[in-house]
Amino acid sequence: MTQTDVAKAIYGSAAYPGQVARVCAELLEEGLIQRHGRGGPADPFVYFWRLRHQVCDGAGQERPAL
């Protein structure tokens, strides 16, 4: 995804250019997205959502009905 795609995924069509860089910087800092590329026309930044894995020991939880 491009920076614009990330902002539109969060804010919809109401996203504006000023939000784009700020949102991506915050998500990168929080570890929610990854950035690939060097930036610029030849190798633009491309963003990917990071998968987060949570460890659960199952204590106090019931097995969901399948």
ROKEGU-815114 format. One line per 5 residues: number of its first residue (from 1); their letters; for each residue x, y, z of C-alpha. Coordinates in Angstrom, 3 decimals, decimal comma. Layout:
% ROKEGU-815114
NUM	A	X Y Z ~ ...
% end
This chain:
% ROKEGU-815114
1	MTQTD	0,000 0,000 0,000 ~ 1,072 3,562 -0,548 ~ 0,933 6,247 2,145 ~ -2,349 7,430 0,657 ~ -3,767 3,883 0,769
6	VAKAI	-2,893 3,619 4,471 ~ -4,551 6,933 5,314 ~ -7,648 6,104 3,250 ~ -7,924 2,709 4,974 ~ -8,156 4,559 8,289
11	YGSAA	-9,990 7,778 7,396 ~ -11,750 6,838 4,159 ~ -12,002 9,373 1,379 ~ -11,760 12,172 3,963 ~ -7,995 11,582 4,282
16	YPGQV	-5,908 14,604 3,332 ~ -2,179 14,889 2,509 ~ -1,181 16,286 5,909 ~ -2,576 13,206 7,659 ~ -0,815 10,758 5,394
21	ARVCA	2,796 11,187 6,527 ~ 1,795 11,678 10,177 ~ -0,374 8,558 10,244 ~ 2,299 6,425 8,597 ~ 4,975 7,719 10,973
26	ELLEE	2,791 6,908 13,997 ~ 1,934 3,423 12,720 ~ 5,612 2,709 11,973 ~ 6,610 3,851 15,459 ~ 3,942 1,638 17,020
31	GLIQR	5,099 -1,330 14,940 ~ 1,728 -1,766 13,231 ~ 3,068 -1,375 9,688 ~ 6,323 -2,086 7,879 ~ 7,869 0,123 5,205
36	HGRGG	9,830 -1,135 2,227 ~ 11,555 0,902 -0,468 ~ 13,956 3,818 -0,417 ~ 11,460 6,529 -1,272 ~ 11,362 8,471 -4,513
41	PADPF	10,027 7,655 -7,970 ~ 12,427 4,764 -8,707 ~ 11,818 2,916 -5,418 ~ 8,781 4,396 -3,637 ~ 7,876 3,543 -0,071
46	VYFWR	5,389 0,691 0,161 ~ 3,650 -0,158 3,433 ~ 2,415 -3,492 4,769 ~ 0,289 -4,204 7,830 ~ 2,280 -6,230 10,366
51	LRHQV	0,707 -9,316 11,787 ~ 0,682 -9,295 15,555 ~ 0,652 -12,507 17,486 ~ -0,614 -12,562 21,032 ~ 0,320 -15,341 23,390
56	CDGAG	-2,594 -16,668 25,374 ~ -2,300 -19,393 27,960 ~ -6,060 -19,985 27,850 ~ -6,546 -19,325 31,551 ~ -10,121 -18,445 32,355
61	QERPA	-11,314 -18,787 28,774 ~ -13,787 -21,229 27,383 ~ -13,230 -23,013 24,127 ~ -15,378 -21,372 21,444 ~ -18,161 -23,482 19,950
66	L	-17,251 -24,369 16,396
% end
